[in-house]
Amino acid sequence: MPLPHPTMPSDSRPFDVAIAGAGFTGLSAALELARRGHRVVVVEKDSEAGGLAGSFLVGGKNGEAQQRLERFYHHWFASDTDILELIRGIGLESEVLHRPTRTGMYYAHKFFRLSTPLDVLRFPPLGLIDCLRLGWVALAARRVKDWRELESVTARDWLLEHCGERVYQVVWEPLLAGKFGRHAHQVSAVWIWNKLKLRGGSRGKAGQEVLSYFRGGFAALVDATVAEIRRLGGEVRLGCAAQKVLAHNGVAVGLATAEGEITARRVLLTTPLPVSSDLLEGQCSALYLARLRDMQYLSNVCIVLELSQSLSSIYWLNVNDPGFPFVAVIEHTNFEPATSYGGRHIVYLSKYLPREEHLYQMSDEEAVDFAVAALKRMFPKFERQWLTGSWVWRADYSQPIVGLHHSQKIPPFEGELKGLYVAAMGQVYPEDRGTNYAVRNGKQAAEKIAAGLGE
Ligand SMILES: Cc1cc2nc3c(=O)[nH]c(=O)nc-3n(C[C@H](O)[C@H](O)[C@H](O)COP(=O)(O)OP(=O)(O)OC[C@H]3O[C@@H](n4cnc5c(N)ncnc54)[C@H](O)[C@@H]3O)c2cc1C
């Protein structure tokens, strides 16, 4: 269950730090500051903490227990060491589950296994030479010494250079288009380099991908982190939206919230950068506000289906068929067993898109009908009667668009006002967004804030 709102009234002294947003960036910053003995308050507009890694309840039919599940599928890679350090710090390392997973690809109406390097070398849609080229690109990524040399190259050009036209058309073009839509051609080689490097580094001895999860789901980790912040004297106020940054003579002095004003010596915004720009309206220069707004994001719609039967044995199915309207089919219960969800199977259908797109605007019922029809084309044995539950989740700021020279777009942690700090998903770079990097950014921002507070 979501953690209850704390009942203890806060005293009237100003806080050391007021943080907007209780996603992993805000929670990680709050934890670090509370550990260092600072009085910290986090305000979160949603009724639950966790942000994009937040959860909802599934199950509960026929008197069985309900289970929390991520609204948007989540796992960690072996390289996600910052979040592991956070987990270790709250004594919960034994709750991290490492599991080999099966990856596949749907291409030209067929399914292919792509879990191990051997699967890559035997990938039927490509001839031997192209299979070798596909394998080579992962090695080429590891040989890049400095990502800055890729900043002026598009992913398309870099991939074409390293693996040729046929591999690009079969494997990479559909993936880039699925993830970035009409922005695919702008995406920087830094983005694909980073993905290749991370996935290559997350393999077990047999070459298969090993991914990690938290016992009880990401919600259990969010709860534990919130509990630790509160144990250390910090406050986390849920269902309390920040409305404006309060400033006086060019110095940030707190947050106006739906529940009143909070005064603080420092303010940290972990909200999406365009939202932070809104919160700072009237307090900062037009140039600074425009810079925050300049970060472009795609939205995501995730349709979660609870099924009485499994679709396949694959956890992560990349969809490289332009006829199918989702970028991936993720059968979560091929990663976390179906027994955790009363024996039912959980499938996510994901699509990144601009919020104006039809699929984002559909009613939940229309979106589920649309997903079911698409799934039936992909898995002819699938029947609508298998469906025992469905949910549709949408998020506006889901994926920053990583274009050429992206480093120049990223604002520093220090904001334009004295005492103002900004740490958000759009500042993760050269890596792509992820809870691990949210934790890293939150901690780094906290270290800067602590230094400014005179530690
Ligand atoms: C489809 C999808 C799949 C993903 N899969 C993975 C994965 O497998 N592994 C992984 O590690 N990461 C994954 N991610 C990325 C990961 O979820 C994010 O990188 C991470 O959660 C970002 O954390 P954050 O705190 O920076 O931002 P957010 O989670 O966006 O948090 C910002 C918070 O600010 C709050 N907020 C907004 N406005 C206000 C306001 N006015 N006042 C107060 N609060 C406000 C929001 O409600 C939110 O809680 C995925 C993301 C998506 C969309």
The ligand as a Tripos MOL2 file, in Angstrom:
@<TRIPOS>MOLECULE
LIG
   53    58     1     0     0
SMALL
NO_CHARGES

@<TRIPOS>ATOM
      1 C1          8.2660    3.4540  -20.5940 C.3       1 LIG1
      2 C2          9.4260    3.6610  -19.6670 C.ar      1 LIG1
      3 C3         10.2380    2.5740  -19.3300 C.ar      1 LIG1
      4 C4         11.3260    2.7630  -18.5030 C.ar      1 LIG1
      5 N1         12.0960    1.6690  -18.1770 N.ar      1 LIG1
      6 C5         13.1150    1.8210  -17.3110 C.ar      1 LIG1
      7 C6         13.8670    0.6830  -16.8860 C.ar      1 LIG1
      8 O1         13.6250   -0.4420  -17.3170 O.2       1 LIG1
      9 N2         14.8640    0.8840  -15.9840 N.ar      1 LIG1
     10 C7         15.1510    2.1130  -15.4790 C.ar      1 LIG1
     11 O2         16.0390    2.2370  -14.6370 O.2       1 LIG1
     12 N3         14.4920    3.2180  -15.8980 N.ar      1 LIG1
     13 C8         13.4860    3.0920  -16.7900 C.ar      1 LIG1
     14 N4         12.7660    4.1910  -17.1930 N.ar      1 LIG1
     15 C9         13.2580    5.5430  -16.8360 C.3       1 LIG1
     16 C10        13.0170    5.8890  -15.3950 C.3       1 LIG1
     17 O3         11.6740    5.6490  -15.0300 O.3       1 LIG1
     18 C11        13.3400    7.3720  -15.2180 C.3       1 LIG1
     19 O4         14.6020    7.6600  -15.7510 O.3       1 LIG1
     20 C12        13.3680    7.7840  -13.7510 C.3       1 LIG1
     21 O5         12.2810    7.2270  -13.0450 O.3       1 LIG1
     22 C13        13.3480    9.3170  -13.6960 C.3       1 LIG1
     23 O6         13.3080    9.7500  -12.3680 O.3       1 LIG1
     24 P1         13.2050   11.2930  -12.0670 P.3       1 LIG1
     25 O7         13.0390   11.4510  -10.6170 O.co2     1 LIG1
     26 O8         14.3410   12.0050  -12.6940 O.co2     1 LIG1
     27 O9         11.9300   11.7990  -12.8540 O.3       1 LIG1
     28 P2         10.4080   11.4330  -12.6380 P.3       1 LIG1
     29 O10        10.2630   10.0090  -12.3090 O.co2     1 LIG1
     30 O11         9.6860   11.9850  -13.8250 O.co2     1 LIG1
     31 O12        10.0200   12.2650  -11.3340 O.3       1 LIG1
     32 C14         9.6260   13.6060  -11.3530 C.3       1 LIG1
     33 C15         8.5710   13.7360  -10.2790 C.3       1 LIG1
     34 O13         8.1550   15.1020  -10.2230 O.3       1 LIG1
     35 C16         6.7680   15.1040   -9.9300 C.3       1 LIG1
     36 N5          6.2090   16.4160  -10.2460 N.ar      1 LIG1
     37 C17         5.9470   16.9570  -11.4720 C.ar      1 LIG1
     38 N6          5.4530   18.1940  -11.3400 N.ar      1 LIG1
     39 C18         5.4180   18.4520  -10.0100 C.ar      1 LIG1
     40 C19         5.0450   19.5720   -9.2310 C.ar      1 LIG1
     41 N7          4.5590   20.6850   -9.8000 N.pl3     1 LIG1
     42 N8          5.1520   19.4940   -7.8680 N.ar      1 LIG1
     43 C20         5.6190   18.3730   -7.2700 C.ar      1 LIG1
     44 N9          5.9930   17.2730   -7.9600 N.ar      1 LIG1
     45 C21         5.9080   17.3220   -9.3120 C.ar      1 LIG1
     46 C22         6.2520   13.9680  -10.7900 C.3       1 LIG1
     47 O14         4.9540   13.5580  -10.3680 O.3       1 LIG1
     48 C23         7.3170   12.9280  -10.5460 C.3       1 LIG1
     49 O15         7.0260   12.1140   -9.4430 O.3       1 LIG1
     50 C24        11.6400    4.0450  -18.0010 C.ar      1 LIG1
     51 C25        10.8170    5.1180  -18.3160 C.ar      1 LIG1
     52 C26         9.7280    4.9430  -19.1450 C.ar      1 LIG1
     53 C27         8.8560    6.1070  -19.4760 C.3       1 LIG1
@<TRIPOS>BOND
     1     1     2 1
     2     2     3 ar
     3     2    52 ar
     4     3     4 ar
     5     4     5 ar
     6     4    50 ar
     7     5     6 ar
     8     6     7 ar
     9     6    13 1
    10     7     8 2
    11     7     9 ar
    12     9    10 ar
    13    10    11 2
    14    10    12 ar
    15    12    13 ar
    16    13    14 ar
    17    14    15 1
    18    14    50 ar
    19    15    16 1
    20    16    17 1
    21    16    18 1
    22    18    19 1
    23    18    20 1
    24    20    21 1
    25    20    22 1
    26    22    23 1
    27    23    24 1
    28    24    25 2
    29    24    26 1
    30    24    27 1
    31    27    28 1
    32    28    29 2
    33    28    30 1
    34    28    31 1
    35    31    32 1
    36    32    33 1
    37    33    34 1
    38    33    48 1
    39    34    35 1
    40    35    36 1
    41    35    46 1
    42    36    37 ar
    43    36    45 ar
    44    37    38 ar
    45    38    39 ar
    46    39    40 ar
    47    39    45 ar
    48    40    41 1
    49    40    42 ar
    50    42    43 ar
    51    43    44 ar
    52    44    45 ar
    53    46    47 1
    54    46    48 1
    55    48    49 1
    56    50    51 ar
    57    51    52 ar
    58    52    53 1
@<TRIPOS>SUBSTRUCTURE
     1 LIG1         1 GROUP 0 **** ****
